[in-house]
């Protein structure tokens, strides 16, 4: 009797063990399935690519699904303009911005809307790379920065390329009819180089020769300044941020309205090649800046990496557990709401976008 009872207990224990093991196995499978499922790229995934943490989220772009004159949209900067509505710049288009509207589930709602920049003289600005939004005294302004780099313009009679600088800094007002009125700051590049002599040598070189190349732009309320994120030059493992104080955001849009501040040197983790800033933005919900770094010149192999920066001049950064899909070029990021929920939105220089819950950046 005791032996039979013991055998019954042993059998029951074995069955319970099998059930527990099966339950645990199914749970792990479910977690891996949900963790590795792309779901348009925003779900968490196990990844070790480029030395990222093994629990890193992988951001995969959603293609815009349309072309801009036969080419991909080179989305290079982005700002929110309302719930589920965003404006981005295309670095191949100098006379317009583009509106991206999303449904509550993050899908594109209709096609991209071209918003012409009224008031910009033809040829006065090109290579739009950075965007940011400033709010002050109940008014909103969108700022758009050129790369300020030297570009090949034409060939002279001796067939030697003539290099001319990209120039300009736009202040854009969104009108009640959704039209965009823009003012370009004349002489901004010359003013910047004159007030930041450390940039003078780079300003005379082409981008792939470590010449001056701006790709990030953020509004810093504490400094009351525009922060320009430098892709190149990048030296000694540091990436540069150029703070430029704006005396009066709504004032005369001339260089007299600016004050130069000391350069800030950020300290990203070491990479295989030189890396620079590809996007920069203050995120209100985090109380800090997010910085995307990537290759500083065309042939650099430095990966796109996401960091958090507290805005302090010491330049310390914290790498976030995020990686980007192999073919994605995240050259713009911002925070906004989609369907009333706080999100980060990334735009892809290869022609796409992706959203991610803002909470994901806190972990």
C-alpha positions as CSV (number, residue, x, y, z in Angstrom):
1,X,0.0,0.0,0.0
2,X,2.8,2.4,0.9
3,X,4.7,1.4,-2.1
4,X,1.7,2.0,-4.4
5,X,1.1,5.3,-2.8
6,X,4.8,6.3,-3.2
7,X,4.7,5.3,-6.9
8,X,1.5,7.3,-7.4
9,X,3.2,10.4,-5.8
10,X,6.3,9.9,-8.0
11,X,4.2,9.6,-11.1
12,X,2.3,12.7,-10.2
13,X,5.5,14.6,-9.5
14,X,6.9,13.6,-12.9
15,X,3.7,14.7,-14.6
16,X,3.9,18.1,-12.8
17,X,7.5,18.5,-13.9
18,X,6.6,17.8,-17.5
19,X,3.7,20.3,-17.3
20,X,6.0,22.9,-15.8
21,X,8.7,22.3,-18.4
22,X,6.2,22.5,-21.2
23,X,4.7,25.7,-19.8
24,X,8.1,27.3,-19.5
25,X,9.1,26.2,-23.0
26,X,5.9,27.7,-24.5
27,X,6.5,30.9,-22.5
28,X,10.0,31.2,-23.8
29,X,8.9,30.5,-27.3
30,X,6.2,33.2,-27.0
31,X,8.6,35.7,-25.6
32,X,11.1,35.0,-28.4
33,X,8.4,35.2,-31.0
34,X,7.1,38.6,-29.7
35,X,10.7,39.8,-29.1
36,X,12.0,39.0,-32.5
37,X,8.9,39.8,-34.5
38,X,9.6,42.9,-36.6
39,X,6.1,44.3,-36.6
40,X,7.3,47.0,-39.1
41,X,10.6,47.0,-37.2
42,X,9.8,48.6,-33.9
43,X,9.7,45.5,-31.7
44,X,12.6,44.5,-29.5
45,X,14.9,41.9,-31.0
46,X,18.0,40.0,-29.9
47,X,21.0,41.5,-31.7
48,X,24.7,41.7,-31.3
49,X,25.4,43.5,-34.6
50,X,28.1,46.2,-34.3
51,X,28.7,45.4,-30.6
52,X,25.2,46.4,-29.5
53,X,23.7,45.0,-26.3
54,X,22.1,41.6,-26.8
55,X,18.7,43.0,-25.8
56,X,18.9,45.9,-28.3
57,X,15.8,47.0,-30.1
58,X,16.2,46.9,-33.9
59,X,14.6,49.8,-35.8
60,X,13.6,48.8,-39.3
61,X,12.2,51.6,-41.6
62,X,8.8,51.6,-43.2
63,X,9.3,52.7,-46.9
64,X,7.4,55.9,-47.9
65,X,6.1,53.9,-50.8
66,X,6.6,56.7,-53.3
67,X,9.5,58.5,-55.0
68,X,10.5,62.1,-55.4
69,X,11.1,62.7,-59.0
70,X,12.3,59.1,-59.5
71,X,14.6,59.1,-56.5
72,X,14.0,58.1,-52.9
73,X,13.2,60.9,-50.5
74,X,16.4,61.8,-48.6
75,X,14.7,62.5,-45.3
76,X,17.3,64.3,-43.2
77,X,15.5,66.1,-40.4
78,X,12.0,66.1,-38.9
79,X,9.8,68.0,-36.5
80,X,6.2,67.4,-35.1
81,X,3.5,69.9,-36.1
82,X,0.5,68.2,-34.5
83,X,-0.8,64.8,-33.4
84,X,0.3,62.3,-36.0
85,X,1.6,65.0,-38.2
86,X,5.3,65.7,-39.0
87,X,7.4,67.9,-41.3
88,X,10.7,66.6,-42.8
89,X,13.3,68.0,-45.1
90,X,14.8,66.3,-48.1
91,X,18.5,67.3,-48.6
92,X,18.0,67.2,-52.4
93,X,15.1,69.8,-52.2
94,X,15.8,73.4,-51.2
95,X,12.4,75.0,-51.9
96,X,10.0,72.8,-49.9
97,X,9.4,70.6,-46.9
98,X,7.2,67.5,-46.8
99,X,4.4,66.6,-44.5
100,X,4.0,63.0,-43.2
101,X,0.6,62.1,-41.7
102,X,0.2,58.9,-39.8
103,X,-2.9,56.9,-38.6
104,X,-3.2,56.0,-34.9
105,X,-1.4,52.7,-35.6
106,X,1.6,54.4,-37.2
107,X,0.8,53.7,-40.8
108,X,1.0,56.4,-43.5
109,X,-2.3,58.2,-44.0
110,X,-2.3,59.4,-47.6
111,X,0.7,60.4,-49.6
112,X,3.5,62.8,-48.6
113,X,2.4,66.5,-48.9
114,X,4.8,68.9,-50.5
115,X,4.8,72.2,-48.5
116,X,6.6,75.0,-50.6
117,X,8.9,77.4,-48.7
118,X,7.5,80.8,-49.5
119,X,10.0,83.6,-49.5
120,X,13.1,81.7,-50.3
121,X,15.0,83.0,-53.3
122,X,16.1,80.3,-55.7
123,X,19.6,79.1,-55.1
124,X,20.0,81.0,-51.8
125,X,20.1,77.7,-49.8
126,X,20.6,74.0,-50.5
127,X,21.4,70.7,-48.9
128,X,18.9,71.0,-46.0
129,X,20.1,68.6,-43.4
130,X,18.9,69.5,-39.9
131,X,15.5,70.7,-38.4
132,X,14.3,71.6,-35.0
133,X,11.3,73.4,-33.4
134,X,11.3,76.2,-30.9
135,X,8.3,77.5,-29.0
136,X,8.4,80.9,-27.2
137,X,5.8,83.4,-26.1
138,X,3.0,81.3,-27.7
139,X,4.7,81.2,-31.1
140,X,6.3,78.3,-32.9
141,X,9.3,78.5,-35.3
142,X,10.8,75.7,-37.3
143,X,14.6,76.1,-38.0
144,X,16.2,74.4,-40.9
145,X,20.0,74.2,-41.4
146,X,22.1,73.6,-44.5
147,X,25.0,71.3,-44.2
148,X,27.3,74.3,-44.8
149,X,29.7,72.0,-46.7
150,X,31.6,72.7,-49.9
151,X,30.0,71.1,-52.9
152,X,31.0,70.8,-56.6
153,X,29.1,73.4,-58.5
154,X,30.4,73.3,-62.0
155,X,33.6,73.0,-64.1
156,X,35.5,76.0,-65.5
157,X,37.2,76.2,-68.8
158,X,40.1,74.0,-67.6
159,X,37.7,71.3,-66.5
160,X,38.5,71.8,-62.8
161,X,35.5,71.5,-60.4
162,X,34.5,74.7,-58.8
163,X,33.4,74.2,-55.1
164,X,30.9,76.5,-53.6
165,X,29.6,76.3,-50.0
166,X,26.2,75.3,-49.0
167,X,24.8,78.2,-47.1
168,X,21.8,79.3,-45.1
169,X,19.8,79.0,-42.0
170,X,16.0,79.1,-42.4
171,X,13.5,80.4,-39.9
172,X,10.1,79.0,-40.9
173,X,6.7,80.0,-39.7
174,X,3.7,77.7,-40.2
175,X,0.7,79.8,-41.4
176,X,-2.9,79.1,-40.4
177,X,-3.5,77.6,-43.9
178,X,-0.6,75.2,-43.3
179,X,1.6,77.2,-45.7
180,X,5.2,77.8,-44.8
181,X,6.8,81.3,-44.8
182,X,10.6,81.1,-44.6
183,X,13.4,83.6,-44.0
184,X,17.0,82.8,-44.9
185,X,19.8,84.2,-42.8
186,X,22.3,85.8,-45.2
187,X,26.0,85.2,-44.5
188,X,25.5,82.7,-41.8
189,X,28.3,80.3,-42.8
190,X,30.9,83.2,-43.0
191,X,29.7,84.4,-39.6
192,X,30.0,81.0,-38.0
193,X,33.5,80.4,-39.3
194,X,34.6,83.8,-38.2
195,X,33.4,83.2,-34.7
196,X,34.5,79.6,-34.4
197,X,38.1,79.8,-35.7
198,X,38.6,76.1,-34.9
199,X,36.4,75.3,-37.9
200,X,38.2,77.5,-40.4
201,X,40.5,74.8,-41.8
202,X,37.7,72.3,-42.2
203,X,35.5,74.9,-43.9
204,X,38.0,75.0,-46.8
205,X,37.9,71.2,-47.3
206,X,35.3,69.0,-49.1
207,X,33.2,66.7,-46.8
208,X,35.0,63.5,-47.6
209,X,38.3,65.2,-46.8
210,X,37.0,65.9,-43.2
211,X,35.6,69.2,-44.4
212,X,32.9,71.0,-42.5
213,X,29.6,69.2,-42.7
214,X,26.5,69.9,-40.4
215,X,23.8,67.3,-40.1
216,X,22.2,67.8,-36.7
217,X,20.1,70.7,-35.3
218,X,18.4,71.1,-32.0
219,X,16.9,73.9,-29.9
220,X,18.3,74.2,-26.4
221,X,15.9,76.3,-24.2
222,X,18.4,76.5,-21.3
223,X,21.1,78.0,-23.5
224,X,18.5,79.8,-25.7
225,X,20.6,78.5,-28.5
226,X,20.6,76.5,-31.7
227,X,22.9,73.5,-31.4
228,X,24.5,72.4,-34.6
229,X,25.6,68.8,-34.7
230,X,28.8,68.3,-36.7
231,X,29.2,65.2,-38.9
232,X,32.7,66.3,-39.9
233,X,35.3,67.2,-38.9
234,X,35.6,64.5,-36.2
235,X,38.9,64.0,-34.4
236,X,40.4,62.3,-31.4
237,X,37.2,60.2,-30.8
238,X,35.1,63.3,-30.2
239,X,32.0,64.7,-32.0
240,X,31.4,68.4,-32.0
241,X,28.3,70.4,-31.1
242,X,28.3,74.1,-32.0
243,X,26.0,76.2,-29.7
244,X,24.8,79.5,-31.3
245,X,22.7,81.7,-29.0
246,X,19.7,83.4,-30.5
247,X,19.1,86.7,-28.8
248,X,15.5,87.0,-30.0
249,X,13.8,84.0,-31.6
250,X,11.2,86.3,-33.2
251,X,13.6,89.2,-33.9
252,X,15.4,90.3,-37.0
253,X,16.7,87.2,-38.8
254,X,20.3,88.4,-39.3
255,X,23.7,87.5,-37.9
256,X,23.4,90.5,-35.5
257,X,20.8,88.4,-33.7
258,X,23.4,85.6,-32.9
259,X,26.1,85.1,-30.3
260,X,28.7,82.4,-30.5
261,X,29.2,80.0,-27.6
262,X,32.1,77.6,-26.9
263,X,32.2,74.3,-28.8
264,X,31.0,71.2,-27.0
265,X,32.8,67.9,-27.5
266,X,30.7,64.8,-27.0
267,X,32.3,61.4,-26.2
268,X,30.7,58.5,-28.0
269,X,32.0,55.0,-27.5
270,X,35.0,54.1,-29.7
271,X,34.1,53.0,-33.2
272,X,36.1,51.3,-36.0
273,X,36.3,54.6,-38.0
274,X,35.6,58.3,-37.4
275,X,32.1,59.1,-36.4
276,X,30.1,62.3,-36.4
277,X,26.6,63.5,-35.5
278,X,23.9,62.5,-38.0
279,X,20.9,63.8,-35.9
280,X,20.4,65.7,-32.7
281,X,17.2,66.7,-30.9
282,X,16.0,67.6,-27.4
283,X,13.3,65.2,-26.2
284,X,11.0,66.8,-23.7
285,X,9.6,63.5,-22.4
286,X,13.2,62.4,-21.5
287,X,14.5,65.8,-20.3
288,X,17.6,65.2,-22.4
289,X,19.0,65.1,-26.0
290,X,19.0,62.1,-28.3
291,X,22.0,61.9,-30.6
292,X,22.4,59.7,-33.6
293,X,26.1,59.2,-34.6
294,X,27.3,57.5,-37.8
295,X,30.1,57.6,-40.3
296,X,31.7,61.1,-40.5
297,X,32.8,60.6,-44.1
298,X,31.5,58.4,-46.9
299,X,33.9,55.5,-46.6
300,X,33.9,55.3,-42.8
301,X,32.5,52.1,-41.4
302,X,31.2,53.6,-38.1
303,X,27.7,52.3,-37.5
304,X,24.6,54.4,-36.8
305,X,24.3,54.5,-33.0
306,X,21.8,56.1,-30.6
307,X,22.9,58.0,-27.5
308,X,21.4,60.1,-24.7
309,X,23.2,63.3,-23.8
310,X,22.2,65.4,-20.7
311,X,23.1,68.6,-22.5
312,X,26.0,69.4,-20.2
313,X,29.3,70.8,-21.6
314,X,31.2,67.8,-20.3
315,X,29.8,65.9,-23.2
316,X,29.2,62.5,-21.5
317,X,26.8,60.3,-23.3
318,X,24.9,57.1,-22.6
319,X,24.5,54.5,-25.4
320,X,20.9,53.3,-25.7
321,X,20.0,49.7,-26.4
322,X,18.9,50.4,-30.0
323,X,20.3,49.3,-33.3
324,X,19.2,50.2,-36.8
325,X,18.6,47.9,-39.8
326,X,21.5,47.4,-42.0
327,X,20.3,49.6,-44.9
328,X,18.7,52.3,-42.7
329,X,20.2,55.8,-42.5
330,X,18.5,57.5,-39.6
331,X,19.4,61.1,-40.3
332,X,16.4,62.7,-38.5
333,X,14.6,62.0,-35.2
334,X,12.0,63.8,-33.1
335,X,9.4,63.2,-30.4
336,X,5.7,63.7,-31.0
337,X,2.4,61.9,-30.6
338,X,0.7,59.4,-32.8
339,X,-2.9,58.7,-31.9
340,X,-2.3,60.6,-28.7
341,X,0.6,58.4,-27.6
342,X,4.1,59.7,-27.1
343,X,6.5,58.3,-29.7
344,X,9.9,58.8,-31.2
345,X,9.9,59.1,-34.9
346,X,13.0,58.4,-37.1
347,X,13.2,59.4,-40.7
348,X,15.5,57.5,-43.1
349,X,17.7,59.1,-45.6
350,X,17.1,56.1,-47.8
351,X,13.4,56.8,-48.0
352,X,11.3,55.8,-45.0
353,X,10.4,56.3,-41.4
354,X,9.7,54.4,-38.2
355,X,8.1,55.1,-34.9
356,X,9.0,53.7,-31.5
357,X,7.3,54.2,-28.1
358,X,9.0,57.0,-26.1
359,X,9.1,54.7,-23.1
360,X,11.5,52.4,-25.0
361,X,14.2,55.1,-24.9
362,X,14.0,55.2,-21.1
363,X,15.3,51.6,-20.7
